[in-house]
């Protein structure tokens, strides 16, 4: 998929009052990428809000989406207040809810300003090409990662440590990587917000598995995002390199929790992320 196709992916079709239709790319995936439905839901909500920008969103993935079917996004105008606006978005396929999200919008105003410092890492130009990670994997994991790299473009990334891709490596429940949309995007701020949300769904659950010497490319593991939350703090372009610092404070009961911080190259914190996902060991392998 090219950047032009990504822009088209976020250009939803109107389908009545506060209703919009989105489609999925023909990239061979068996289910809709979570970042796609997140971004499309945000686009749908933003089309019902004027003069305010999203500052937080909380979503649940209810069912795996079918990429062969269109997705209907229904926006409920929950509240339009003096300072904040709230929208609830339900995504449906075949009349069944597959996803639900609540998004809050806020008009710009001055206030206190601080943020956690960016971790010290090599710059993206000094980090290895992710395709070198494939050479460290064995068996089905190698082919699964190659397939992922062939289909996630225009999401681009650079791992800061290839050691986590060594089979059986227990690297701790944390990782830092650089990511961006790898082709230039138009200047529309709403498009960059949607694109940042789109790529924010990548690599999170892999961070939780690292403490156990496993990767999401391991076919002995069943992995699925259950929910996703993101807070926008400052504007940044999605086609510039962003450092994604992730850590997993907990895994238990076949689920794992992961937190993420997205930094611009100047060190400013642009977004915070949290996600819980299913991490289940398959019994049929």
ZINOR-V608387 format. One record per residue. N is the residue number from 1. RES is the residue in three letters. PSI is psi as a letter, one per 30 degrees, with the letter a starting at -180 (NA if undefined). D_FIRST is the distance of its C-alpha to the first C-alpha in whole Angstrom. Layout:
# ZINOR-V608387
N&RES&PSI&D_FIRST ; N&RES&PSI&D_FIRST
This chain:
# ZINOR-V608387
1&UNK&k&0 ; 2&UNK&l&4 ; 3&UNK&e&7 ; 4&UNK&e&8 ; 5&UNK&e&6 ; 6&UNK&e&7 ; 7&UNK&e&10 ; 8&UNK&e&10 ; 9&UNK&e&10 ; 10&UNK&f&13 ; 11&UNK&i&15 ; 12&UNK&l&17 ; 13&UNK&k&20 ; 14&UNK&k&23 ; 15&UNK&h&25 ; 16&UNK&a&29 ; 17&UNK&j&30 ; 18&UNK&h&28 ; 19&UNK&k&26 ; 20&UNK&l&22 ; 21&UNK&k&19 ; 22&UNK&l&16 ; 23&UNK&l&13 ; 24&UNK&l&11 ; 25&UNK&l&8 ; 26&UNK&i&9 ; 27&UNK&g&8 ; 28&UNK&f&11 ; 29&UNK&k&12 ; 30&UNK&f&16 ; 31&UNK&l&16 ; 32&UNK&k&14 ; 33&UNK&k&13 ; 34&UNK&e&16 ; 35&UNK&e&14 ; 36&UNK&e&13 ; 37&UNK&e&16 ; 38&UNK&e&18 ; 39&UNK&e&16 ; 40&UNK&e&16 ; 41&UNK&e&20 ; 42&UNK&e&20 ; 43&UNK&e&19 ; 44&UNK&e&21 ; 45&UNK&e&24 ; 46&UNK&f&24 ; 47&UNK&f&24 ; 48&UNK&g&28 ; 49&UNK&k&29 ; 50&UNK&k&30 ; 51&UNK&g&31 ; 52&UNK&l&30 ; 53&UNK&k&27 ; 54&UNK&k&26 ; 55&UNK&f&28 ; 56&UNK&l&28 ; 57&UNK&k&26 ; 58&UNK&k&27 ; 59&UNK&l&25 ; 60&UNK&k&26 ; 61&UNK&j&23 ; 62&UNK&e&26 ; 63&UNK&l&24 ; 64&UNK&k&21 ; 65&UNK&k&19 ; 66&UNK&j&18 ; 67&UNK&f&14 ; 68&UNK&f&16 ; 69&UNK&k&18 ; 70&UNK&l&18 ; 71&UNK&k&19 ; 72&UNK&k&22 ; 73&UNK&j&23 ; 74&UNK&k&26 ; 75&UNK&k&27 ; 76&UNK&k&31 ; 77&UNK&i&33 ; 78&UNK&e&35 ; 79&UNK&k&36 ; 80&UNK&j&37 ; 81&UNK&a&39 ; 82&UNK&e&40 ; 83&UNK&f&38 ; 84&UNK&k&35 ; 85&UNK&k&33 ; 86&UNK&k&32 ; 87&UNK&k&30 ; 88&UNK&k&29 ; 89&UNK&k&26 ; 90&UNK&k&26 ; 91&UNK&k&23 ; 92&UNK&k&24 ; 93&UNK&k&23 ; 94&UNK&h&26 ; 95&UNK&g&28 ; 96&UNK&k&28 ; 97&UNK&k&27 ; 98&UNK&f&24 ; 99&UNK&k&24 ; 100&UNK&k&26 ; 101&UNK&k&26 ; 102&UNK&k&28 ; 103&UNK&k&27 ; 104&UNK&k&30 ; 105&UNK&k&30 ; 106&UNK&k&32 ; 107&UNK&l&34 ; 108&UNK&k&34 ; 109&UNK&l&37 ; 110&UNK&l&39 ; 111&UNK&a&40 ; 112&UNK&l&40 ; 113&UNK&j&38 ; 114&UNK&l&37 ; 115&UNK&l&34 ; 116&UNK&k&34 ; 117&UNK&k&34 ; 118&UNK&k&31 ; 119&UNK&l&31 ; 120&UNK&j&32 ; 121&UNK&l&29 ; 122&UNK&k&28 ; 123&UNK&l&26 ; 124&UNK&e&22 ; 125&UNK&f&23 ; 126&UNK&g&26 ; 127&UNK&l&24 ; 128&UNK&l&23 ; 129&UNK&k&19 ; 130&UNK&f&18 ; 131&UNK&f&18 ; 132&UNK&f&22 ; 133&UNK&f&22 ; 134&UNK&e&21 ; 135&UNK&f&24 ; 136&UNK&f&26 ; 137&UNK&l&25 ; 138&UNK&l&27 ; 139&UNK&b&27 ; 140&UNK&e&24 ; 141&UNK&e&23 ; 142&UNK&e&22 ; 143&UNK&e&20 ; 144&UNK&e&18 ; 145&UNK&e&17 ; 146&UNK&e&16 ; 147&UNK&e&14 ; 148&UNK&e&13 ; 149&UNK&e&12 ; 150&UNK&f&10 ; 151&UNK&f&8 ; 152&UNK&f&8 ; 153&UNK&k&6 ; 154&UNK&g&6 ; 155&UNK&k&9 ; 156&UNK&k&12 ; 157&UNK&l&15 ; 158&UNK&j&19 ; 159&UNK&k&21 ; 160&UNK&f&25 ; 161&UNK&j&27 ; 162&UNK&f&26 ; 163&UNK&f&29 ; 164&UNK&f&27 ; 165&UNK&g&25 ; 166&UNK&k&29 ; 167&UNK&k&30 ; 168&UNK&f&32 ; 169&UNK&k&32 ; 170&UNK&j&33 ; 171&UNK&g&32 ; 172&UNK&l&33 ; 173&UNK&h&31 ; 174&UNK&l&29 ; 175&UNK&l&26 ; 176&UNK&k&25 ; 177&UNK&l&22 ; 178&UNK&k&20 ; 179&UNK&l&16 ; 180&UNK&l&14 ; 181&UNK&k&11 ; 182&UNK&g&11 ; 183&UNK&l&11 ; 184&UNK&k&13 ; 185&UNK&l&13 ; 186&UNK&l&16 ; 187&UNK&f&19 ; 188&UNK&j&20 ; 189&UNK&e&21 ; 190&UNK&e&20 ; 191&UNK&e&16 ; 192&UNK&e&17 ; 193&UNK&e&19 ; 194&UNK&e&16 ; 195&UNK&e&13 ; 196&UNK&e&16 ; 197&UNK&e&17 ; 198&UNK&e&14 ; 199&UNK&f&14 ; 200&UNK&f&17 ; 201&UNK&g&17 ; 202&UNK&k&16 ; 203&UNK&f&19 ; 204&UNK&e&22 ; 205&UNK&f&23 ; 206&UNK&f&23 ; 207&UNK&e&26 ; 208&UNK&e&28 ; 209&UNK&f&28 ; 210&UNK&e&29 ; 211&UNK&f&32 ; 212&UNK&g&33 ; 213&UNK&g&31 ; 214&UNK&l&29 ; 215&UNK&l&25 ; 216&UNK&f&22 ; 217&UNK&f&21 ; 218&UNK&j&25 ; 219&UNK&g&25 ; 220&UNK&f&29 ; 221&UNK&k&27 ; 222&UNK&j&26 ; 223&UNK&k&24 ; 224&UNK&k&23 ; 225&UNK&k&22 ; 226&UNK&e&25 ; 227&UNK&l&25 ; 228&UNK&k&24 ; 229&UNK&k&25 ; 230&UNK&k&24 ; 231&UNK&k&27 ; 232&UNK&k&26 ; 233&UNK&e&28 ; 234&UNK&l&27 ; 235&UNK&k&25 ; 236&UNK&l&22 ; 237&UNK&k&19 ; 238&UNK&f&16 ; 239&UNK&g&15 ; 240&UNK&l&18 ; 241&UNK&k&19 ; 242&UNK&k&20 ; 243&UNK&k&23 ; 244&UNK&j&22 ; 245&UNK&j&26 ; 246&UNK&k&26 ; 247&UNK&l&29 ; 248&UNK&j&30 ; 249&UNK&f&34 ; 250&UNK&k&34 ; 251&UNK&k&34 ; 252&UNK&l&36 ; 253&UNK&h&36 ; 254&UNK&g&33 ; 255&UNK&l&31 ; 256&UNK&k&30 ; 257&UNK&k&30 ; 258&UNK&k&27 ; 259&UNK&k&28 ; 260&UNK&k&25 ; 261&UNK&k&26 ; 262&UNK&k&23 ; 263&UNK&k&25 ; 264&UNK&l&24 ; 265&UNK&f&25 ; 266&UNK&g&29 ; 267&UNK&f&29 ; 268&UNK&k&29 ; 269&UNK&k&28 ; 270&UNK&f&25 ; 271&UNK&l&25 ; 272&UNK&k&26 ; 273&UNK&k&25 ; 274&UNK&k&26 ; 275&UNK&k&25 ; 276&UNK&k&27 ; 277&UNK&l&26 ; 278&UNK&k&27 ; 279&UNK&i&28 ; 280&UNK&k&30 ; 281&UNK&k&32 ; 282&UNK&k&31 ; 283&UNK&f&35 ; 284&UNK&g&34 ; 285&UNK&NA&32
